[in-house]
Amino acid sequence: MCGIIAYTGTQQALPVLLDGLKRLEYRGYDSTGVSLISRKRIKTVKAAGKLNVLESKLDTPVSGHCGIGHTRWATHGAPTDENAHPHYDADHRYAVVHNGIIENVDALKAKLGKKVTYTSETDSEVIAHLLAQHGGDFVDALRDVLLQITGTYGLAVIDKEHPDTIIVARNGSPVILGIKDDEMLAASDMSALSRYTNQVIHLDDGEIAVLKPGHFEVSRLDSTVSEKQAITLNLQNANYDRGGHPHYLYKEIVDQPDTVRQTLSGRLDERFSTAHLGGLNLSARDLIGIKRITILGCGSALYAGMAGANMIETLARIPVNAEPAAEFRYRNPVIEQDSLYIVVSQSGETFDTLAALREVQRKGGFVLGIVNSVGSTIAREVDGGIYMHAGPEVSVASTKAYTSMLTAFSLLALLLGRSRDVSPQKGNSIINELKALPEKISQVLTLETDIAKIANKYKKSASAFFIGRTSGFPVALEGAQKLKEISYIHAEAYPASELKHGPLALVTKKTPCVVILPDDELLLKTVSSMEEIKARGGPVIAVTSSDSKRIDKLADAVLRVPASGTLTQPVLMGIVLQLLAYHSAVSLGRDVDQPRNLAKSVTVE
């Protein structure tokens, strides 16, 4: 969501801040701003809209070696110049950038009294006024202010009385320190730091860091020192470039043969016909003792979890349930000692998923994570897990991370299946299926021209339906999600069996229906649902791995993926739907990489 970049050091801060803001654009935002300490004053420039609007206001560059910047995704107050960050006090002594939500903002404003004049509608501005009212030592003042706040924050603050110092703090919203010789950086996302350093420190909740050129100190809000060691990340700047493609989303779609290959790399144990997942921290005895599995995620991660639940139940015959992470923790769940809990997140910072993880652990449950971002909060707090190794995903809509989630679940399903009833012969067959997956993805990508024609034909549709049964239903959910979030065409997904229990009333000649048809024992039942749609005049787009002639006869368009096993069919059919959504959005002139109202990493509730 919102993004933070901060710099103090030997070079001019403004170019570093602007570069960091550009690299944070992919998270989704509606306004930007920077503050620099220049000639013992704080100079602030901010603007609603994209980064180029801010840059147009900086026709006279602001000099200074210490500053903070922000991309805002509106929560409190509309996206306006006034509501953009940084925020400051009446005397412009302090400037603050803040990610998160201050829940007790009304009580804090009441404490400040009526003499304080606010220049924005945001909750964040109150931090600057509280600092100004406190006065005194910079670090002690901020520590006292933070102790008064209820809610979440990742923030960075500068004080003109300390022209080389930045203070950052974290509670529920990520903050990463970047270390480089005589400079210090901080950001909410690794992408903003990758050009400058690969030496980083992740702050934990309740920690505060004082940054000066080439030096940092980390402590907790109670002033106790936190001993933090920098870690070295393997970063490649090229991963944040489009590589000549028109959009990041398109690049990430066509990269999927490679990203799935990376997820599989080193994890197929052909000797024992199983998967090798060394980070689970579960023994063979632990695996066999699992009686139930609960998978938690949000958005695409939830849909991947639903597909993963089907995979695990099919192979391992363990009851598996997938549900939204936010709903899970609010229903006071029963945590069982012989159950396994799995949280899924591309960023590793998704607030609701992190909160669910902590609720499970608080009640004594064992939690695995399936995460893409190395060193993220979820990755650090889970009891074990699987890294996707999909590389940075820049577009807001998830594609390569989603398929890597499915691939990770395939590996876990194989491992759990082999610990139970799956024979070595069946295990070897699944390994061969997974080894063939990258090449089959490449074959799916050759369907792009046909998919683009279908997208163009139906681009003016007001609504679309996606249906599928069992393993096809999570694919339908993800397909509808992709279409609605980047093309803005209303799309809904239903189990094919539910079609006649309500949704069929909305099917017309102007309502395309995408039908997911894996070549399995339920194929003919799903074909019957196609018959129901056609009887009402609805156009049918069939996505299938079957060569059934009946499908060709009924459907207005057929998109065939290569024949494959039950674990990999969801990946192949899902990529077809990614391309369908992409070309629908492009033909409608949408902002493909940064769709309206959405953010990449949802770090607030």
HELIX and SHEET records of a PDB file:
HELIX    1   1 ALA A   13  LEU A   24  1                                  12    
HELIX    2   2 GLU A   25  ARG A   27  5                                   3    
HELIX    3   3 LEU A   51  LYS A   57  1                                   7    
HELIX    4   4 VAL A  105  LEU A  112  1                                   8    
HELIX    5   5 GLU A  125  HIS A  134  1                                  10    
HELIX    6   6 PHE A  138  GLN A  148  1                                  11    
HELIX    7   7 MET A  190  ALA A  192  5                                   3    
HELIX    8   8 ASN A  237  TYR A  240  5                                   4    
HELIX    9   9 TYR A  248  VAL A  254  1                                   7    
HELIX   10  10 GLN A  256  LEU A  264  1                                   9    
HELIX   11  11 ALA A  284  ILE A  288  1                                   5    
HELIX   12  12 SER A  300  ALA A  316  1                                  17    
HELIX   13  13 ALA A  325  TYR A  330  1                                   6    
HELIX   14  14 PHE A  351  ARG A  362  1                                  12    
HELIX   15  15 THR A  377  GLU A  381  1                                   5    
HELIX   16  16 LYS A  400  ARG A  418  1                                  19    
HELIX   17  17 PRO A  424  LEU A  445  1                                  22    
HELIX   18  18 GLU A  448  TYR A  458  1                                  11    
HELIX   19  19 GLY A  472  SER A  487  1                                  16    
HELIX   20  20 ALA A  496  HIS A  501  5                                   6    
HELIX   21  21 PRO A  503  LEU A  506  5                                   4    
HELIX   22  22 LEU A  523  ALA A  535  1                                  13    
HELIX   23  23 LYS A  549  LEU A  554  1                                   6    
HELIX   24  24 GLN A  569  SER A  587  1                                  19    
SHEET    1   A 8 ARG A  41  ALA A  48  0                                        
SHEET    2   A 8 SER A  31  SER A  38 -1                                        
SHEET    3   A 8 CYS A  66  ARG A  72 -1                                        
SHEET    4   A 8 GLY A   3  THR A   8 -1                                        
SHEET    5   A 8 GLU A 183  ALA A 187 -1                                        
SHEET    6   A 8 ILE A 176  LYS A 180 -1                                        
SHEET    7   A 8 GLN A 199  HIS A 202 -1                                        
SHEET    8   A 8 ILE A 231  THR A 232 -1                                        
SHEET    1   B 6 HIS A  87  TYR A  88  0                                        
SHEET    2   B 6 TYR A  94  ASN A  99 -1                                        
SHEET    3   B 6 TYR A 153  ASP A 159 -1                                        
SHEET    4   B 6 ILE A 166  ASN A 171 -1                                        
SHEET    5   B 6 GLU A 207  LYS A 212 -1                                        
SHEET    6   B 6 HIS A 215  ARG A 220 -1                                        
SHEET    1   C 2 LEU A 268  ASP A 269  0                                        
SHEET    2   C 2 THR A 274  ALA A 275 -1                                        
SHEET    1   D 5 VAL A 320  PRO A 324  0                                        
SHEET    2   D 5 ARG A 292  GLY A 297  1                                        
SHEET    3   D 5 SER A 339  SER A 345  1                                        
SHEET    4   D 5 PHE A 366  VAL A 371  1                                        
SHEET    5   D 5 GLY A 384  TYR A 387  1                                        
SHEET    1   E 5 HIS A 490  PRO A 495  0                                        
SHEET    2   E 5 SER A 463  GLY A 468  1                                        
SHEET    3   E 5 CYS A 513  LEU A 517  1                                        
SHEET    4   E 5 VAL A 540  THR A 544  1                                        
SHEET    5   E 5 ALA A 557  ARG A 560  1                                        
END                                                                             
